[in-house]
Amino acid sequence: MIPINEKLKAIFIALKTTPHKFLIDHQFNRMTIYNIVGGRTKPGLEILERLCQAEPRISAEYLLRGEGPPLRELGKSGSSARQLRGRQVHSPVNRPVKPIDNDN
């Protein structure tokens, strides 16, 4: 499995940007991004969703599972943020957890 910090580095390369430029352009906390990219912390679902909302080309499938390319073609299968919200998530004890519904 690809570590999340390596996935983010690949995403920034694919976007032809740097973590610094991305955080400035999309108003992320500097230390949040640098700590994740540096492998010091792991992002929560809220941060992953914000990344996908800030840049719609980021593939949620790649970010979460390391599958497919880091960027997706726009216009295919809805937004990455919607992909994240719509997934059936399981808790550590294997009970289904209701997906977040921010559309209401």
Protein Blocks (a to p, Z undefined) as FASTA:
>chain_A
ZZfklmmmmmmmmnopafklmmmmnopafklmmmmmnopaccdfklmmmmmmmmmmbcfk
lmmnopajfbdcehiepafklmmmmpccddfkopacddddfkZZ
